Amino acid sequence: MTTTPRDLQIVAVLVCGDVAAPRPVDPGDLSLALAGAEVIDLLRAGVLTLDGDRIVPDDRARRAPADRLLDAAASALVRQAPHESVEDWLWRRGRGLSAVYRAALTHEGTLTRERRRLPFLKGRTTVAASSARSHAAGRWSSGEPVLAALAAAAGIRETPAEDSLSGTDDAVVTVLAAVNEAVVELEGVRQRRSVEQAAFDNIWRGV
């Protein structure tokens, strides 16, 4: 079973595990993007709709996703009015989500560690040759707009051109915008914490 969040996690390892990658992907940014990818796939599966920026589960039309991680996401949807905003979902569902996907893909054998000559040295995580890798790599190389936009939000690639999402469903665009806003907010939190920590350190140094 291939899904957008699985493809995104695989791409993160393929691209950011490369020595040419500009920097490692931040787990927090990736987690927010993965949570957004889940909403997009559930939208496309008819499991939910958006009322403005509110996630409204559609139990009458629900078809249980074949993927267990997406099924877990569907089960976690808030079913009471006024329902949950996309932003609130990203922060709630996204907490530690990159570790969840990484662990699942490792358990399934999609992600593995390279062998080192010295057994006490851990090899870097890589993607095993599989249909899942081929599917994710195909979407990535083709520049599929939604995957590209999520990858850009997570810091895996440069932001695509503004017109790259032309023709994309409005609900999907709403989710992508929320992901970008959440990532910006998370970066702001990091910067504030960095400033506060620097000020604290300076006090102890007598500066």
C-alpha positions as CSV (number, residue, x, y, z in Angstrom):
1,M,0.0,0.0,0.0
2,T,1.4,3.4,-1.0
3,T,0.2,6.6,0.5
4,T,1.2,10.2,0.3
5,P,2.7,10.3,3.9
6,R,4.6,7.1,3.2
7,D,5.9,8.5,0.0
8,L,6.9,11.7,1.8
9,Q,8.8,9.8,4.5
10,I,10.6,7.7,1.9
11,V,11.5,10.8,-0.1
12,A,12.8,12.4,3.1
13,V,15.2,9.5,3.6
14,L,16.2,9.3,-0.1
15,V,16.9,13.0,-0.5
16,C,18.1,14.1,3.0
17,G,20.1,11.0,3.5
18,D,22.2,12.0,0.5
19,V,25.5,13.7,1.3
20,A,24.5,16.4,-1.2
21,A,21.4,17.4,0.8
22,P,21.6,21.0,2.1
23,R,20.6,19.9,5.6
24,P,18.9,17.1,7.4
25,V,15.1,17.4,7.5
26,D,13.8,18.6,10.8
27,P,11.6,15.9,12.5
28,G,9.1,18.6,13.6
29,D,8.7,20.1,10.2
30,L,8.4,16.6,8.6
31,S,5.8,15.6,11.2
32,L,3.6,18.5,10.4
33,A,3.9,17.7,6.7
34,L,3.0,14.1,7.3
35,A,-0.1,15.0,9.2
36,G,-1.1,17.2,6.3
37,A,-0.5,14.4,3.9
38,E,-2.8,12.2,5.9
39,V,-5.6,14.7,5.7
40,I,-5.1,15.0,1.9
41,D,-5.3,11.2,1.4
42,L,-8.3,10.9,3.6
43,L,-10.0,13.7,1.6
44,R,-9.3,11.8,-1.6
45,A,-10.6,8.6,0.0
46,G,-13.9,10.3,0.9
47,V,-13.3,9.7,4.6
48,L,-13.6,13.5,5.4
49,T,-14.5,16.8,3.9
50,L,-13.5,20.4,4.7
51,D,-16.0,22.9,5.9
52,G,-13.8,26.0,5.5
53,D,-10.8,24.9,7.5
54,R,-12.8,22.4,9.7
55,I,-12.2,18.7,9.2
56,V,-15.6,17.0,9.0
57,P,-15.5,13.2,9.0
58,D,-18.0,11.6,6.6
59,D,-18.9,8.3,8.3
60,R,-21.6,7.5,5.7
61,A,-19.1,7.5,2.9
62,R,-16.2,6.2,4.9
63,R,-14.2,3.4,3.3
64,A,-11.6,2.2,5.8
65,P,-8.1,2.9,4.3
66,A,-6.1,-0.2,3.5
67,D,-3.1,1.4,5.1
68,R,-3.0,0.9,8.9
69,L,-1.4,4.3,9.6
70,L,-4.1,6.1,7.5
71,D,-6.7,4.0,9.3
72,A,-5.3,5.2,12.6
73,A,-5.5,8.8,11.4
74,A,-9.1,8.3,10.4
75,S,-9.9,6.8,13.8
76,A,-8.3,9.9,15.4
77,L,-10.6,12.4,13.7
78,V,-12.8,14.6,16.0
79,R,-16.4,13.7,15.2
80,Q,-18.2,16.2,17.4
81,A,-19.1,19.7,16.1
82,P,-17.7,22.2,15.7
83,H,-15.0,19.7,14.6
84,E,-11.3,20.4,14.5
85,S,-9.5,22.9,12.3
86,V,-6.7,21.7,10.0
87,E,-4.2,23.7,12.1
88,D,-5.3,22.0,15.3
89,W,-5.1,18.6,13.6
90,L,-1.6,19.3,12.4
91,W,-0.4,20.1,15.9
92,R,-2.2,17.3,17.6
93,R,-1.7,14.5,15.1
94,G,1.7,15.7,14.1
95,R,3.4,15.3,17.4
96,G,6.1,12.8,16.9
97,L,4.5,11.5,13.7
98,S,7.8,11.3,11.7
99,A,9.1,8.8,14.3
100,V,5.9,6.8,13.9
101,Y,6.2,6.5,10.1
102,R,9.9,5.9,10.3
103,A,9.4,3.0,12.8
104,A,6.6,1.5,10.7
105,L,8.6,1.6,7.5
106,T,11.6,0.2,9.3
107,H,9.5,-2.7,10.8
108,E,8.2,-3.5,7.3
109,G,11.7,-3.5,5.8
110,T,11.2,-0.5,3.6
111,L,13.7,1.5,5.6
112,T,16.9,-0.2,6.6
113,R,20.4,0.6,7.8
114,E,23.5,0.3,5.6
115,R,26.0,-2.2,6.9
116,R,29.3,-0.9,8.1
117,R,32.6,-2.8,8.3
118,L,32.9,-2.1,12.0
119,P,29.8,-3.6,13.7
120,F,29.8,-1.0,16.5
121,L,29.2,1.8,14.0
122,K,25.7,2.3,12.9
123,G,25.1,2.8,9.1
124,R,22.9,5.5,7.8
125,T,19.2,4.8,7.2
126,T,18.4,4.0,3.6
127,V,15.5,2.9,1.5
128,A,15.5,-0.8,0.4
129,A,14.7,-1.6,-3.2
130,S,11.0,-2.2,-3.3
131,S,7.8,-1.2,-5.0
132,A,7.2,1.4,-2.3
133,R,10.6,3.0,-3.1
134,S,9.8,2.9,-6.9
135,H,6.4,4.5,-6.3
136,A,7.8,7.3,-4.1
137,A,10.7,8.0,-6.4
138,G,8.4,8.1,-9.4
139,R,6.2,10.7,-7.8
140,W,9.3,12.7,-6.8
141,S,11.1,12.6,-10.1
142,S,7.9,13.6,-11.9
143,G,7.4,16.6,-9.7
144,E,3.9,15.6,-8.6
145,P,2.6,18.9,-7.2
146,V,1.1,17.8,-3.9
147,L,4.1,15.7,-2.9
148,A,6.5,18.5,-4.0
149,A,4.6,21.1,-2.0
150,L,4.6,18.9,1.2
151,A,8.3,18.2,0.7
152,A,9.0,22.0,0.3
153,A,7.1,22.7,3.6
154,A,9.2,20.0,5.3
155,G,12.4,21.6,4.0
156,I,13.3,18.7,1.7
157,R,13.3,20.8,-1.4
158,E,13.0,24.3,-2.7
159,T,9.5,25.8,-2.7
160,P,7.8,25.0,-6.1
161,A,6.6,27.8,-8.4
162,E,3.3,29.4,-7.3
163,D,1.5,28.1,-10.3
164,S,2.5,24.5,-9.7
165,L,-0.7,23.8,-7.8
166,S,-2.9,25.2,-10.6
167,G,-6.0,23.0,-10.9
168,T,-5.5,21.4,-7.5
169,D,-8.6,20.9,-5.4
170,D,-9.3,23.9,-3.1
171,A,-9.5,21.7,-0.1
172,V,-6.1,20.3,-0.8
173,V,-4.7,23.8,-1.2
174,T,-6.2,24.7,2.2
175,V,-4.4,21.9,3.8
176,L,-1.1,22.7,2.2
177,A,-1.4,26.4,3.3
178,A,-2.1,25.2,6.8
179,V,1.0,23.0,6.8
180,N,3.2,25.9,5.6
181,E,1.8,28.2,8.3
182,A,2.4,25.6,11.0
183,V,6.0,25.1,9.9
184,V,6.6,28.9,10.0
185,E,5.1,29.0,13.4
186,L,7.3,26.1,14.6
187,E,10.4,27.9,13.3
188,G,9.3,31.0,15.3
189,V,9.1,28.9,18.4
190,R,12.6,27.5,17.8
191,Q,14.0,31.0,17.4
192,R,12.4,32.3,20.5
193,R,13.7,29.3,22.5
194,S,17.2,29.9,21.0
195,V,17.2,33.5,22.0
196,E,15.9,32.7,25.5
197,Q,18.6,30.0,25.9
198,A,21.3,32.4,24.7
199,A,20.2,35.0,27.2
200,F,20.2,32.4,30.0
201,D,23.7,31.2,29.1
202,N,24.9,34.8,29.1
203,I,23.6,35.3,32.6
204,W,25.7,32.4,33.8
205,R,28.7,33.6,31.9
206,G,28.4,37.0,33.6
207,V,27.8,38.8,30.4
